[in-house]
Amino acid sequence: MWKLLTVMAVLGLVVTAGSPSASAQSQITLGASAGTLTFTGEDSPTSIGLSLGTPCGSCIATQSGTPNGYYVITGSPTITLTETSAAGPTTNWSVAQSGGPLTFEFCSTPDCSGAGNKVYLSGTLSLDTLTQTGKNGQFNYNSVANLTVTGGTEAALWGSEAIGVLNLSFSSSTNLGSLLNNDNSVSGVKIGSGTIDPTPEPSSMLLFGTGLLACGVFLRRRLT
């Protein structure tokens, strides 16, 4: 019994140390945007365009342990969405950016500018993928690392990458697939919410896997 309890305690320590939740930083929660996005048809059977504009200047962002702040997304790359699958009301798209990056900043003052502004985290953002079902959409629904960290007072704690997800709110249920093969548009789309999450640390994941293997070998020897 004592040996079993020892193994369970060791396994608990390994899971705690190796879990992605043990990352040095906590999630940044992004508020709704004031500006809107516009999706446009390009007379293509497979792809459409996106005009991002400046959706956020005074958009609220919060993080546990940090005073409430703001986030901005700036840049004017050419953004093209290519349909990858469609089933019922749901359409999935891959997203390609060219002609420059999108820049993300989490900071202390509106527009991330002015005297006394403090930048907590900044980086270049890739939208990566989009899914839409009715009036709801989500950029980076696969939750891949799509924010390359470039600076900010928290940069050293976040590491080189983070996972940015943007949830969209459509003013109508018009499916973006309806923009294929024409030059119509879907406008009035807002960022409803979003998150910036730390990525699992490779060293922690290695420790987690090694610990599980060691516990498995230990148990096998004791039970045979």
VENSUL-V664753 format. One record per pair of residues at least 24 apart in sequence whose C-alpha atoms are under 10 Angstrom apart, sorted by the first residue. I is the first residue (numbers start at 1). J is the second residue. Records with the same first field share a line. If there is no record, write none. Layout:
I: J  J
This chain:
3: 219  222
4: 219  222
7: 214  215  216  218  219
8: 215
10: 211  212  214  215
11: 208  211  212  214  215  216
12: 211
13: 208  211
14: 204  205  207  208  209  210  211  212  215
15: 204  205  207  208  209  211  212
16: 204  208
17: 203  204  205  207  208  211
18: 200  201  202  203  204  205  206  207  208  209  210  211
19: 200  201  204  205  207  208
20: 198  199  200  201  202  204  205  208
21: 197  198  199  200  201
22: 198  200  201  204
23: 157  158  159  197  198  199  200  201  204
24: 154  156  157  158  159  198  201
25: 63  64  65  154  155  156  157  158  159  197  198  199
26: 63  64  65  66  157  158  196  197  198
27: 62  63  64  162  163  195  196  197  198
28: 61  62  63  64  66  71  106  121  164  194  195  196  197  198
29: 60  61  62  63  64  68  71  165  193  194  195  196  197
30: 59  60  61  62  63  69  70  71  106  164  165  166  167  191  192  193  194  195  196
31: 56  58  59  60  61  62  70  71  166  167  191  192  193  194  195
32: 56  58  59  60  61  166  167  168  169  190  191  192  193  194
33: 57  58  59  60  71  72  168  169  189  190  191  192  193
34: 58  59  190  191  192
35: 59  188  189  190  191
36: 168  169  170  187  188  189  190  191
37: 168  170  186  187  188  189  190  191
38: 185  186  187  188  189  190
39: 79  80  81  176  179  184  185  186  187  188  189
40: 80  81  176  179  180  182  183  184  185  186  187
41: 176  177  178  179  180  181  182  183  184  185  186
42: 80  179  180  181  182  183  184  185
43: 179  180  181  182  183  184
44: 82  179  180  181  182  183
45: 82  83  177  179  180  181  182
46: 81  82  83  84  93  177  179  180  181
47: 80  81  82  83  84  93  94  95  176  177  179  180  181
48: 79  80  81  82  83  93  95  176  177  178  179  180  181  182  183  184  185
49: 78  79  80  81  82  95  96  179  183  185
50: 77  78  79  80  81  95  97  185  186  187
51: 76  77  78  79  80  187
52: 76  77  78  79  102  189
53: 77
55: 189  190  191
56: 104  110  111  190  191
57: 105  109  110  111  112  113
58: 109  110  111  112
59: 106  110  111  191  193
60: 106  107  108  109  110  193
61: 106  107  108  193  194  195  196
62: 106  107  195
63: 106  195  196
66: 108  120
67: 107  108
68: 106  107  108  109
69: 106  107  108  109  110  112  118  119  120
70: 105  106  107  108  109  110  111  112  119  120
71: 104  105  106  107  108  109  110  111  112  119  120  121  122
72: 103  104  105  106  107  110  111  112  122
73: 102  103  104  105  106  111  122  123  124  125
74: 101  102  103  104  105  124  125
75: 99  100  101  102  103  104  124  125
76: 100  101  102  103
77: 101  102
79: 127
81: 128  129  130  176
82: 129  130  177  180
83: 129  130  131  176  177  180
84: 129  130  131
85: 131  177
86: 131  132  177
87: 133
88: 133
89: 132  133  134  173  174  175  177
90: 131  132  133  134  136  137  175  176  177
91: 130  131  132  133  134  137  175  176  177
92: 129  130  131  132  133  137  138  139  141  176  177
93: 128  129  130  131  132  139  140  176  177
94: 127  128  129  130  131  139  140
95: 126  127  128  129  130  139  140
96: 126  127  128  129
97: 126  127  128
100: 124
101: 125  126
102: 126  127  147
103: 147  148  150
104: 147  148  149  150  164
105: 149  150  151  152
106: 152  154  196
107: 152  153
118: 152  153
119: 151  152  153  154  155
120: 151  152  153  154  155
121: 149  150  151  152  153  154  155  156  157  158
122: 147  148  149  150  151  152  153  154  155
123: 147  148  149  150  151  152  155  160  161  162
124: 148  149  150  161
125: 149  162  163  164
126: 163  164
127: 164  165  166
128: 164  165
129: 165
130: 165  166  167  168
131: 167  168  176
132: 167  168  169  170  173  174  175  176  177
133: 170  173  174  175  176
134: 169  170  171  172  173  174  175  176
135: 168  169  170  171  172  173  174  175  189
136: 167  168  169  170  171  172  173  189  192
137: 166  167  168  169  170  189  190  191  192
138: 165  166  167  168  169  191  192  193  194
139: 164  165  166  167  168  191  194
140: 164  165  166  167
141: 165  166  167
143: 197  199
144: 199
145: 196  197  198  199  200
146: 196
147: 196  197  198
157: 198
158: 197  198  199  201
159: 198  199  201
160: 198  199
161: 197  198  199  200
162: 196  197  198  199  200
163: 195  196  197  198  199  200
164: 194  195  196  197  198
165: 193  194  195  196  197
166: 190  191  192  193  194  195  196
167: 191  192  193  194  195
168: 192  193  194
169: 193
